[in-house]
Amino acid sequence: MKKPDMAFVGILGIAMALAVYAGIAAVFFYILYRVIKAAVKKGIIEAHEEMKQ
C-alpha cells in the first residue's frame, strides 16, 4: 500500500475543513434569518396595531 500523495491529503483536509465551516455558517445564517424574520413579523404586527388605534 503506497503512501497517499501529500498534496492530495492536504487538498482533502482543506475541503473537509471548508465543508465543516460551510455547515456551521449555514446554521448560523439560518438562525439569524429566523430571528430577523420573527422580529420583522412582530414589528409589522405591532405597527398594524398602532395604526388601528
PDBQT receptor file of N, H, CA, C and O in Angstrom, charges set to zero:
ATOM      1  N   MET A   1       0.871  -1.203   0.000  1.00  0.00    +0.000 N 
ATOM      2  CA  MET A   1       0.000   0.000   0.000  1.00  0.00    +0.000 C 
ATOM      3  C   MET A   1       0.894   1.235   0.000  1.00  0.00    +0.000 C 
ATOM      4  O   MET A   1       1.625   1.480   0.959  1.00  0.00    +0.000 OA
ATOM      5  N   LYS A   2       0.832   2.001  -1.067  1.00  0.00    +0.000 N 
ATOM      6  H   LYS A   2       0.238   1.802  -1.846  1.00  0.00    +0.000 HD
ATOM      7  CA  LYS A   2       1.710   3.178  -1.125  1.00  0.00    +0.000 C 
ATOM      8  C   LYS A   2       1.080   4.354  -0.388  1.00  0.00    +0.000 C 
ATOM      9  O   LYS A   2      -0.140   4.505  -0.314  1.00  0.00    +0.000 OA
ATOM     10  N   LYS A   3       1.975   5.177   0.155  1.00  0.00    +0.000 N 
ATOM     11  H   LYS A   3       2.966   5.054   0.095  1.00  0.00    +0.000 HD
ATOM     12  CA  LYS A   3       1.501   6.331   0.921  1.00  0.00    +0.000 C 
ATOM     13  C   LYS A   3       0.787   7.308  -0.004  1.00  0.00    +0.000 C 
ATOM     14  O   LYS A   3       1.269   7.566  -1.106  1.00  0.00    +0.000 OA
ATOM     15  N   PRO A   4      -0.350   7.856   0.418  1.00  0.00    +0.000 N 
ATOM     16  CA  PRO A   4      -1.030   8.822  -0.467  1.00  0.00    +0.000 C 
ATOM     17  C   PRO A   4      -0.192  10.084  -0.661  1.00  0.00    +0.000 C 
ATOM     18  O   PRO A   4       0.597  10.467   0.203  1.00  0.00    +0.000 OA
ATOM     19  N   ASP A   5      -0.380  10.705  -1.794  1.00  0.00    +0.000 N 
ATOM     20  H   ASP A   5      -1.021  10.394  -2.496  1.00  0.00    +0.000 HD
ATOM     21  CA  ASP A   5       0.339  11.933  -2.127  1.00  0.00    +0.000 C 
ATOM     22  C   ASP A   5      -0.014  13.020  -1.109  1.00  0.00    +0.000 C 
ATOM     23  O   ASP A   5      -1.187  13.233  -0.800  1.00  0.00    +0.000 OA
ATOM     24  N   MET A   6       1.003  13.700  -0.593  1.00  0.00    +0.000 N 
ATOM     25  H   MET A   6       1.956  13.527  -0.844  1.00  0.00    +0.000 HD
ATOM     26  CA  MET A   6       0.768  14.713   0.450  1.00  0.00    +0.000 C 
ATOM     27  C   MET A   6      -0.116  15.860  -0.049  1.00  0.00    +0.000 C 
ATOM     28  O   MET A   6      -0.935  16.388   0.704  1.00  0.00    +0.000 OA
ATOM     29  N   ALA A   7       0.048  16.239  -1.300  1.00  0.00    +0.000 N 
ATOM     30  H   ALA A   7       0.713  15.811  -1.912  1.00  0.00    +0.000 HD
ATOM     31  CA  ALA A   7      -0.761  17.331  -1.857  1.00  0.00    +0.000 C 
ATOM     32  C   ALA A   7      -2.238  16.941  -1.849  1.00  0.00    +0.000 C 
ATOM     33  O   ALA A   7      -3.110  17.752  -1.536  1.00  0.00    +0.000 OA
ATOM     34  N   PHE A   8      -2.496  15.681  -2.202  1.00  0.00    +0.000 N 
ATOM     35  H   PHE A   8      -1.787  15.022  -2.456  1.00  0.00    +0.000 HD
ATOM     36  CA  PHE A   8      -3.881  15.190  -2.233  1.00  0.00    +0.000 C 
ATOM     37  C   PHE A   8      -4.480  15.204  -0.831  1.00  0.00    +0.000 C 
ATOM     38  O   PHE A   8      -5.618  15.631  -0.636  1.00  0.00    +0.000 OA
ATOM     39  N   VAL A   9      -3.698  14.730   0.148  1.00  0.00    +0.000 N 
ATOM     40  H   VAL A   9      -2.774  14.383  -0.011  1.00  0.00    +0.000 HD
ATOM     41  CA  VAL A   9      -4.155  14.710   1.544  1.00  0.00    +0.000 C 
ATOM     42  C   VAL A   9      -4.431  16.142   2.008  1.00  0.00    +0.000 C 
ATOM     43  O   VAL A   9      -5.419  16.394   2.698  1.00  0.00    +0.000 OA
ATOM     44  N   GLY A  10      -3.561  17.074   1.632  1.00  0.00    +0.000 N 
ATOM     45  H   GLY A  10      -2.758  16.870   1.071  1.00  0.00    +0.000 HD
ATOM     46  CA  GLY A  10      -3.733  18.484   2.003  1.00  0.00    +0.000 C 
ATOM     47  C   GLY A  10      -5.010  19.061   1.424  1.00  0.00    +0.000 C 
ATOM     48  O   GLY A  10      -5.756  19.758   2.113  1.00  0.00    +0.000 OA
ATOM     49  N   ILE A  11      -5.260  18.769   0.153  1.00  0.00    +0.000 N 
ATOM     50  H   ILE A  11      -4.655  18.203  -0.407  1.00  0.00    +0.000 HD
ATOM     51  CA  ILE A  11      -6.473  19.271  -0.514  1.00  0.00    +0.000 C 
ATOM     52  C   ILE A  11      -7.712  18.679   0.145  1.00  0.00    +0.000 C 
ATOM     53  O   ILE A  11      -8.703  19.373   0.376  1.00  0.00    +0.000 OA
ATOM     54  N   LEU A  12      -7.639  17.373   0.446  1.00  0.00    +0.000 N 
ATOM     55  H   LEU A  12      -6.835  16.809   0.258  1.00  0.00    +0.000 HD
ATOM     56  CA  LEU A  12      -8.758  16.693   1.091  1.00  0.00    +0.000 C 
ATOM     57  C   LEU A  12      -9.033  17.314   2.460  1.00  0.00    +0.000 C 
ATOM     58  O   LEU A  12     -10.185  17.543   2.832  1.00  0.00    +0.000 OA
ATOM     59  N   GLY A  13      -7.959  17.582   3.202  1.00  0.00    +0.000 N 
ATOM     60  H   GLY A  13      -7.024  17.396   2.901  1.00  0.00    +0.000 HD
ATOM     61  CA  GLY A  13      -8.092  18.198   4.527  1.00  0.00    +0.000 C 
ATOM     62  C   GLY A  13      -8.731  19.569   4.437  1.00  0.00    +0.000 C 
ATOM     63  O   GLY A  13      -9.614  19.906   5.226  1.00  0.00    +0.000 OA
ATOM     64  N   ILE A  14      -8.282  20.358   3.475  1.00  0.00    +0.000 N 
ATOM     65  H   ILE A  14      -7.565  20.084   2.835  1.00  0.00    +0.000 HD
ATOM     66  CA  ILE A  14      -8.833  21.706   3.284  1.00  0.00    +0.000 C 
ATOM     67  C   ILE A  14     -10.309  21.612   2.896  1.00  0.00    +0.000 C 
ATOM     68  O   ILE A  14     -11.140  22.369   3.398  1.00  0.00    +0.000 OA
ATOM     69  N   ALA A  15     -10.625  20.677   1.999  1.00  0.00    +0.000 N 
ATOM     70  H   ALA A  15      -9.950  20.062   1.592  1.00  0.00    +0.000 HD
ATOM     71  CA  ALA A  15     -12.010  20.504   1.552  1.00  0.00    +0.000 C 
ATOM     72  C   ALA A  15     -12.912  20.119   2.722  1.00  0.00    +0.000 C 
ATOM     73  O   ALA A  15     -14.027  20.626   2.849  1.00  0.00    +0.000 OA
ATOM     74  N   MET A  16     -12.424  19.221   3.572  1.00  0.00    +0.000 N 
ATOM     75  H   MET A  16     -11.518  18.810   3.469  1.00  0.00    +0.000 HD
ATOM     76  CA  MET A  16     -13.213  18.803   4.735  1.00  0.00    +0.000 C 
ATOM     77  C   MET A  16     -13.417  19.965   5.701  1.00  0.00    +0.000 C 
ATOM     78  O   MET A  16     -14.515  20.164   6.221  1.00  0.00    +0.000 OA
ATOM     79  N   ALA A  17     -12.350  20.733   5.936  1.00  0.00    +0.000 N 
ATOM     80  H   ALA A  17     -11.459  20.571   5.514  1.00  0.00    +0.000 HD
ATOM     81  CA  ALA A  17     -12.449  21.888   6.832  1.00  0.00    +0.000 C 
ATOM     82  C   ALA A  17     -13.448  22.901   6.277  1.00  0.00    +0.000 C 
ATOM     83  O   ALA A  17     -14.263  23.451   7.018  1.00  0.00    +0.000 OA
ATOM     84  N   LEU A  18     -13.379  23.142   4.969  1.00  0.00    +0.000 N 
ATOM     85  H   LEU A  18     -12.717  22.696   4.366  1.00  0.00    +0.000 HD
ATOM     86  CA  LEU A  18     -14.308  24.084   4.328  1.00  0.00    +0.000 C 
ATOM     87  C   LEU A  18     -15.746  23.602   4.450  1.00  0.00    +0.000 C 
ATOM     88  O   LEU A  18     -16.656  24.396   4.690  1.00  0.00    +0.000 OA
ATOM     89  N   ALA A  19     -15.948  22.294   4.284  1.00  0.00    +0.000 N 
ATOM     90  H   ALA A  19     -15.208  21.649   4.089  1.00  0.00    +0.000 HD
ATOM     91  CA  ALA A  19     -17.298  21.736   4.390  1.00  0.00    +0.000 C 
ATOM     92  C   ALA A  19     -17.843  21.944   5.800  1.00  0.00    +0.000 C 
ATOM     93  O   ALA A  19     -19.009  22.298   5.977  1.00  0.00    +0.000 OA
ATOM     94  N   VAL A  20     -16.994  21.722   6.796  1.00  0.00    +0.000 N 
ATOM     95  H   VAL A  20     -16.047  21.435   6.652  1.00  0.00    +0.000 HD
ATOM     96  CA  VAL A  20     -17.404  21.913   8.194  1.00  0.00    +0.000 C 
ATOM     97  C   VAL A  20     -17.745  23.381   8.435  1.00  0.00    +0.000 C 
ATOM     98  O   VAL A  20     -18.784  23.699   9.013  1.00  0.00    +0.000 OA
ATOM     99  N   TYR A  21     -16.850  24.280   7.983  1.00  0.00    +0.000 N 
ATOM    100  H   TYR A  21     -16.006  24.021   7.513  1.00  0.00    +0.000 HD
ATOM    101  CA  TYR A  21     -17.107  25.716   8.174  1.00  0.00    +0.000 C 
ATOM    102  C   TYR A  21     -18.373  26.158   7.446  1.00  0.00    +0.000 C 
ATOM    103  O   TYR A  21     -19.139  26.969   7.965  1.00  0.00    +0.000 OA
ATOM    104  N   ALA A  22     -18.591  25.630   6.252  1.00  0.00    +0.000 N 
ATOM    105  H   ALA A  22     -17.969  24.971   5.829  1.00  0.00    +0.000 HD
ATOM    106  CA  ALA A  22     -19.787  25.981   5.481  1.00  0.00    +0.000 C 
ATOM    107  C   ALA A  22     -21.039  25.530   6.223  1.00  0.00    +0.000 C 
ATOM    108  O   ALA A  22     -22.044  26.241   6.246  1.00  0.00    +0.000 OA
ATOM    109  N   GLY A  23     -20.978  24.353   6.825  1.00  0.00    +0.000 N 
ATOM    110  H   GLY A  23     -20.162  23.775   6.807  1.00  0.00    +0.000 HD
ATOM    111  CA  GLY A  23     -22.109  23.841   7.605  1.00  0.00    +0.000 C 
ATOM    112  C   GLY A  23     -22.415  24.720   8.795  1.00  0.00    +0.000 C 
ATOM    113  O   GLY A  23     -23.572  25.041   9.066  1.00  0.00    +0.000 OA
ATOM    114  N   ILE A  24     -21.356  25.112   9.513  1.00  0.00    +0.000 N 
ATOM    115  H   ILE A  24     -20.416  24.851   9.293  1.00  0.00    +0.000 HD
ATOM    116  CA  ILE A  24     -21.530  25.982  10.684  1.00  0.00    +0.000 C 
ATOM    117  C   ILE A  24     -22.095  27.332  10.242  1.00  0.00    +0.000 C 
ATOM    118  O   ILE A  24     -23.014  27.859  10.869  1.00  0.00    +0.000 OA
ATOM    119  N   ALA A  25     -21.547  27.886   9.165  1.00  0.00    +0.000 N 
ATOM    120  H   ALA A  25     -20.801  27.457   8.656  1.00  0.00    +0.000 HD
ATOM    121  CA  ALA A  25     -22.012  29.177   8.650  1.00  0.00    +0.000 C 
ATOM    122  C   ALA A  25     -23.475  29.087   8.221  1.00  0.00    +0.000 C 
ATOM    123  O   ALA A  25     -24.255  30.007   8.468  1.00  0.00    +0.000 OA
ATOM    124  N   ALA A  26     -23.845  27.979   7.579  1.00  0.00    +0.000 N 
ATOM    125  H   ALA A  26     -23.211  27.232   7.378  1.00  0.00    +0.000 HD
ATOM    126  CA  ALA A  26     -25.224  27.800   7.119  1.00  0.00    +0.000 C 
ATOM    127  C   ALA A  26     -26.188  27.788   8.298  1.00  0.00    +0.000 C 
ATOM    128  O   ALA A  26     -27.242  28.423   8.254  1.00  0.00    +0.000 OA
ATOM    129  N   VAL A  27     -25.825  27.064   9.351  1.00  0.00    +0.000 N 
ATOM    130  H   VAL A  27     -24.969  26.548   9.387  1.00  0.00    +0.000 HD
ATOM    131  CA  VAL A  27     -26.671  27.003  10.550  1.00  0.00    +0.000 C 
ATOM    132  C   VAL A  27     -26.782  28.392  11.171  1.00  0.00    +0.000 C 
ATOM    133  O   VAL A  27     -27.869  28.827  11.554  1.00  0.00    +0.000 OA
ATOM    134  N   PHE A  28     -25.642  29.087  11.268  1.00  0.00    +0.000 N 
ATOM    135  H   PHE A  28     -24.759  28.734  10.957  1.00  0.00    +0.000 HD
ATOM    136  CA  PHE A  28     -25.613  30.430  11.850  1.00  0.00    +0.000 C 
ATOM    137  C   PHE A  28     -26.512  31.383  11.065  1.00  0.00    +0.000 C 
ATOM    138  O   PHE A  28     -27.313  32.110  11.652  1.00  0.00    +0.000 OA
ATOM    139  N   PHE A  29     -26.378  31.379   9.734  1.00  0.00    +0.000 N 
ATOM    140  H   PHE A  29     -25.726  30.789   9.257  1.00  0.00    +0.000 HD
ATOM    141  CA  PHE A  29     -27.187  32.278   8.913  1.00  0.00    +0.000 C 
ATOM    142  C   PHE A  29     -28.665  31.914   8.956  1.00  0.00    +0.000 C 
ATOM    143  O   PHE A  29     -29.527  32.791   8.899  1.00  0.00    +0.000 OA
ATOM    144  N   TYR A  30     -28.960  30.611   9.057  1.00  0.00    +0.000 N 
ATOM    145  H   TYR A  30     -28.260  29.899   9.103  1.00  0.00    +0.000 HD
ATOM    146  CA  TYR A  30     -30.356  30.171   9.146  1.00  0.00    +0.000 C 
ATOM    147  C   TYR A  30     -30.998  30.686  10.432  1.00  0.00    +0.000 C 
ATOM    148  O   TYR A  30     -32.128  31.175  10.420  1.00  0.00    +0.000 OA
ATOM    149  N   ILE A  31     -30.259  30.572  11.547  1.00  0.00    +0.000 N 
ATOM    150  H   ILE A  31     -29.341  30.175  11.557  1.00  0.00    +0.000 HD
ATOM    151  CA  ILE A  31     -30.778  31.063  12.835  1.00  0.00    +0.000 C 
ATOM    152  C   ILE A  31     -30.974  32.578  12.753  1.00  0.00    +0.000 C 
ATOM    153  O   ILE A  31     -31.993  33.107  13.198  1.00  0.00    +0.000 OA
ATOM    154  N   LEU A  32     -29.986  33.267  12.178  1.00  0.00    +0.000 N 
ATOM    155  H   LEU A  32     -29.159  32.837  11.817  1.00  0.00    +0.000 HD
ATOM    156  CA  LEU A  32     -30.061  34.724  12.027  1.00  0.00    +0.000 C 
ATOM    157  C   LEU A  32     -31.294  35.095  11.198  1.00  0.00    +0.000 C 
ATOM    158  O   LEU A  32     -32.026  36.023  11.545  1.00  0.00    +0.000 OA
ATOM    159  N   TYR A  33     -31.518  34.359  10.096  1.00  0.00    +0.000 N 
ATOM    160  H   TYR A  33     -30.923  33.606   9.815  1.00  0.00    +0.000 HD
ATOM    161  CA  TYR A  33     -32.666  34.594   9.217  1.00  0.00    +0.000 C 
ATOM    162  C   TYR A  33     -33.977  34.418   9.976  1.00  0.00    +0.000 C 
ATOM    163  O   TYR A  33     -34.890  35.233   9.844  1.00  0.00    +0.000 OA
ATOM    164  N   ARG A  34     -34.068  33.349  10.772  1.00  0.00    +0.000 N 
ATOM    165  H   ARG A  34     -33.327  32.686  10.878  1.00  0.00    +0.000 HD
ATOM    166  CA  ARG A  34     -35.286  33.087  11.542  1.00  0.00    +0.000 C 
ATOM    167  C   ARG A  34     -35.534  34.196  12.557  1.00  0.00    +0.000 C 
ATOM    168  O   ARG A  34     -36.669  34.642  12.730  1.00  0.00    +0.000 OA
ATOM    169  N   VAL A  35     -34.477  34.641  13.225  1.00  0.00    +0.000 N 
ATOM    170  H   VAL A  35     -33.555  34.279  13.085  1.00  0.00    +0.000 HD
ATOM    171  CA  VAL A  35     -34.596  35.698  14.239  1.00  0.00    +0.000 C 
ATOM    172  C   VAL A  35     -35.060  36.998  13.587  1.00  0.00    +0.000 C 
ATOM    173  O   VAL A  35     -35.967  37.661  14.089  1.00  0.00    +0.000 OA
ATOM    174  N   ILE A  36     -34.430  37.359  12.459  1.00  0.00    +0.000 N 
ATOM    175  H   ILE A  36     -33.693  36.820  12.052  1.00  0.00    +0.000 HD
ATOM    176  CA  ILE A  36     -34.795  38.599  11.761  1.00  0.00    +0.000 C 
ATOM    177  C   ILE A  36     -36.232  38.511  11.258  1.00  0.00    +0.000 C 
ATOM    178  O   ILE A  36     -36.996  39.468  11.384  1.00  0.00    +0.000 OA
ATOM    179  N   LYS A  37     -36.605  37.358  10.686  1.00  0.00    +0.000 N 
ATOM    180  H   LYS A  37     -35.985  36.580  10.583  1.00  0.00    +0.000 HD
ATOM    181  CA  LYS A  37     -37.957  37.169  10.162  1.00  0.00    +0.000 C 
ATOM    182  C   LYS A  37     -38.985  37.328  11.283  1.00  0.00    +0.000 C 
ATOM    183  O   LYS A  37     -40.008  37.989  11.107  1.00  0.00    +0.000 OA
ATOM    184  N   ALA A  38     -38.703  36.717  12.432  1.00  0.00    +0.000 N 
ATOM    185  H   ALA A  38     -37.872  36.180  12.575  1.00  0.00    +0.000 HD
ATOM    186  CA  ALA A  38     -39.619  36.809  13.575  1.00  0.00    +0.000 C 
ATOM    187  C   ALA A  38     -39.716  38.252  14.062  1.00  0.00    +0.000 C 
ATOM    188  O   ALA A  38     -40.802  38.728  14.391  1.00  0.00    +0.000 OA
ATOM    189  N   ALA A  39     -38.577  38.949  14.106  1.00  0.00    +0.000 N 
ATOM    190  H   ALA A  39     -37.695  38.562  13.839  1.00  0.00    +0.000 HD
ATOM    191  CA  ALA A  39     -38.556  40.337  14.568  1.00  0.00    +0.000 C 
ATOM    192  C   ALA A  39     -39.339  41.233  13.614  1.00  0.00    +0.000 C 
ATOM    193  O   ALA A  39     -40.084  42.111  14.051  1.00  0.00    +0.000 OA
ATOM    194  N   VAL A  40     -39.171  41.012  12.318  1.00  0.00    +0.000 N 
ATOM    195  H   VAL A  40     -38.567  40.299  11.963  1.00  0.00    +0.000 HD
ATOM    196  CA  VAL A  40     -39.881  41.813  11.312  1.00  0.00    +0.000 C 
ATOM    197  C   VAL A  40     -41.383  41.570  11.423  1.00  0.00    +0.000 C 
ATOM    198  O   VAL A  40     -42.174  42.513  11.392  1.00  0.00    +0.000 OA
ATOM    199  N   LYS A  41     -41.772  40.306  11.552  1.00  0.00    +0.000 N 
ATOM    200  H   LYS A  41     -41.129  39.540  11.578  1.00  0.00    +0.000 HD
ATOM    201  CA  LYS A  41     -43.181  39.943  11.670  1.00  0.00    +0.000 C 
ATOM    202  C   LYS A  41     -43.786  40.623  12.898  1.00  0.00    +0.000 C 
ATOM    203  O   LYS A  41     -44.871  41.200  12.825  1.00  0.00    +0.000 OA
ATOM    204  N   LYS A  42     -43.078  40.550  14.024  1.00  0.00    +0.000 N 
ATOM    205  H   LYS A  42     -42.197  40.081  14.083  1.00  0.00    +0.000 HD
ATOM    206  CA  LYS A  42     -43.541  41.160  15.269  1.00  0.00    +0.000 C 
ATOM    207  C   LYS A  42     -43.662  42.678  15.082  1.00  0.00    +0.000 C 
ATOM    208  O   LYS A  42     -44.624  43.297  15.539  1.00  0.00    +0.000 OA
ATOM    209  N   GLY A  43     -42.676  43.258  14.409  1.00  0.00    +0.000 N 
ATOM    210  H   GLY A  43     -41.895  42.756  14.038  1.00  0.00    +0.000 HD
ATOM    211  CA  GLY A  43     -42.679  44.700  14.160  1.00  0.00    +0.000 C 
ATOM    212  C   GLY A  43     -43.860  45.115  13.304  1.00  0.00    +0.000 C 
ATOM    213  O   GLY A  43     -44.496  46.135  13.571  1.00  0.00    +0.000 OA
ATOM    214  N   ILE A  44     -44.156  44.330  12.275  1.00  0.00    +0.000 N 
ATOM    215  H   ILE A  44     -43.639  43.502  12.058  1.00  0.00    +0.000 HD
ATOM    216  CA  ILE A  44     -45.280  44.634  11.380  1.00  0.00    +0.000 C 
ATOM    217  C   ILE A  44     -46.594  44.540  12.153  1.00  0.00    +0.000 C 
ATOM    218  O   ILE A  44     -47.468  45.396  12.011  1.00  0.00    +0.000 OA
ATOM    219  N   ILE A  45     -46.727  43.492  12.974  1.00  0.00    +0.000 N 
ATOM    220  H   ILE A  45     -46.017  42.797  13.090  1.00  0.00    +0.000 HD
ATOM    221  CA  ILE A  45     -47.957  43.317  13.754  1.00  0.00    +0.000 C 
ATOM    222  C   ILE A  45     -48.133  44.491  14.720  1.00  0.00    +0.000 C 
ATOM    223  O   ILE A  45     -49.230  45.033  14.857  1.00  0.00    +0.000 OA
ATOM    224  N   GLU A  46     -47.049  44.875  15.383  1.00  0.00    +0.000 N 
ATOM    225  H   GLU A  46     -46.158  44.434  15.272  1.00  0.00    +0.000 HD
ATOM    226  CA  GLU A  46     -47.124  45.997  16.328  1.00  0.00    +0.000 C 
ATOM    227  C   GLU A  46     -47.460  47.299  15.606  1.00  0.00    +0.000 C 
ATOM    228  O   GLU A  46     -48.255  48.096  16.105  1.00  0.00    +0.000 OA
ATOM    229  N   ALA A  47     -46.867  47.521  14.447  1.00  0.00    +0.000 N 
ATOM    230  H   ALA A  47     -46.221  46.874  14.041  1.00  0.00    +0.000 HD
ATOM    231  CA  ALA A  47     -47.139  48.729  13.667  1.00  0.00    +0.000 C 
ATOM    232  C   ALA A  47     -48.598  48.739  13.223  1.00  0.00    +0.000 C 
ATOM    233  O   ALA A  47     -49.243  49.788  13.219  1.00  0.00    +0.000 OA
ATOM    234  N   HIS A  48     -49.110  47.586  12.854  1.00  0.00    +0.000 N 
ATOM    235  H   HIS A  48     -48.586  46.735  12.857  1.00  0.00    +0.000 HD
ATOM    236  CA  HIS A  48     -50.504  47.459  12.426  1.00  0.00    +0.000 C 
ATOM    237  C   HIS A  48     -51.440  47.787  13.592  1.00  0.00    +0.000 C 
ATOM    238  O   HIS A  48     -52.448  48.472  13.414  1.00  0.00    +0.000 OA
ATOM    239  N   GLU A  49     -51.103  47.300  14.768  1.00  0.00    +0.000 N 
ATOM    240  H   GLU A  49     -50.284  46.744  14.912  1.00  0.00    +0.000 HD
ATOM    241  CA  GLU A  49     -51.902  47.589  15.970  1.00  0.00    +0.000 C 
ATOM    242  C   GLU A  49     -51.912  49.093  16.244  1.00  0.00    +0.000 C 
ATOM    243  O   GLU A  49     -52.943  49.663  16.603  1.00  0.00    +0.000 OA
ATOM    244  N   GLU A  50     -50.756  49.722  16.070  1.00  0.00    +0.000 N 
ATOM    245  H   GLU A  50     -49.919  49.259  15.778  1.00  0.00    +0.000 HD
ATOM    246  CA  GLU A  50     -50.637  51.176  16.286  1.00  0.00    +0.000 C 
ATOM    247  C   GLU A  50     -51.548  51.930  15.315  1.00  0.00    +0.000 C 
ATOM    248  O   GLU A  50     -52.232  52.877  15.704  1.00  0.00    +0.000 OA
ATOM    249  N   MET A  51     -51.551  51.502  14.047  1.00  0.00    +0.000 N 
ATOM    250  H   MET A  51     -50.996  50.732  13.731  1.00  0.00    +0.000 HD
ATOM    251  CA  MET A  51     -52.346  52.180  13.022  1.00  0.00    +0.000 C 
ATOM    252  C   MET A  51     -53.842  52.045  13.288  1.00  0.00    +0.000 C 
ATOM    253  O   MET A  51     -54.614  52.958  12.997  1.00  0.00    +0.000 OA
ATOM    254  N   LYS A  52     -54.243  50.914  13.839  1.00  0.00    +0.000 N 
ATOM    255  H   LYS A  52     -53.615  50.173  14.076  1.00  0.00    +0.000 HD
ATOM    256  CA  LYS A  52     -55.665  50.675  14.105  1.00  0.00    +0.000 C 
ATOM    257  C   LYS A  52     -56.211  51.648  15.148  1.00  0.00    +0.000 C 
ATOM    258  O   LYS A  52     -57.377  52.040  15.092  1.00  0.00    +0.000 OA
ATOM    259  N   GLN A  53     -55.374  52.026  16.083  1.00  0.00    +0.000 N 
ATOM    260  H   GLN A  53     -54.427  51.707  16.128  1.00  0.00    +0.000 HD
ATOM    261  CA  GLN A  53     -55.841  52.886  17.186  1.00  0.00    +0.000 C 
ATOM    262  C   GLN A  53     -56.047  54.328  16.751  1.00  0.00    +0.000 C 
ATOM    263  O   GLN A  53     -56.436  55.167  17.563  1.00  0.00    +0.000 OA
TER     264      GLN A  53
